[in-house]
Amino acid sequence: MAHPAILRNLVEQYEALQIRHADEGSIETLRRLEDVTYTLCVSTGTQTVEAALAVAEQQLTNALAETVPVAPGRAGTGVVDDEVRLTA
């Protein structure tokens, strides 16, 4: 399983290159898109970009859930400590 930061970066690159390729349609952009698609598939253990994106989304969601602080004594309940405030 790829590190979440690497996986997030691959997904962002894929999305950006898709838009760029749709706008430009250049061979260079297509090659870069194919490279990122291949790497994304290898990183997620899948064979299609659709499956890779679905697995990446699930892995990133799981990684985010693991970083949310849980109140002492309530571990595993999903209850977040009232004192914790997340900001953007």
N, C-alpha and C positions, 0 to 999 in steps of 0.2 A: 504494500500500500504506500503510495506516495505521500510525502509530507504535505499537510494541508496548504501551506504557503506555495509550494511548487504546483500543486493541483489547481489552486485558485489562479495562479499566474498562467497556467496552460489554458484554462477556460477563458480567461480574459483575452489572451492572445488569439485564441480560436475565434471568439466573437468579433474582435476588432478586424482580424484578417478576412472574415466572411464579409463584413461590411465593405472593407477596402476592395476586395475582389469584385464585389457586386458593382462598385462604383467605377473601378479602373479596368478590371478584366485582364490585367497584365499577366504574363507568364511567370514573372518573378513572384508576384503575390500568390498566384496559384501554387507554385512550388513551396513557398513558405507555409501556406495553408495546409498543403499535403503533409509537410514535415510535422507541423504542430498536431494535426489530426492523428498521424501515426504515433507520435509520442504520447498523446492523450490516451489513445487506445492501449498502448503498452503499459502505461502507468496505472490504468484501471483494470487491466486484464480482460479487455473486451475486444471485439472484432469490428464493431461499427461505431461511427461517431455518435449516433443516437444513444447507443448503450453506454458509451464512454461518458457522455454528458449526464446521463441518468445516474450512473454509479458515482461520478464526481460530485453531483449534487447531494447524494445520500452521504457520502464520506465527509463532505464539508459540513453538512448539517450535524452529523454525529460529532465531528471535531468541535463544533461550536457548542453543542450541548455539554460536552465534557469540560468546557472552560467556564461555564456558568457557576458561580459560587453557590453552595448549598449551606443552609444554616446548620450549625452543630446539633447533633442529636436527631436530625431529620434527613440524614444522608440517604439518597436513593428514593426519596419521596417526591422530588421535583419541586419542593417548596423552597423558594428563594428567601433568604433572610430579609426581613423588612428594613433593615439598616443599610442594605446594599442598594446603590443607585447607579444604574448604567447610563452613561451619557455618550452621545455621538460626537 
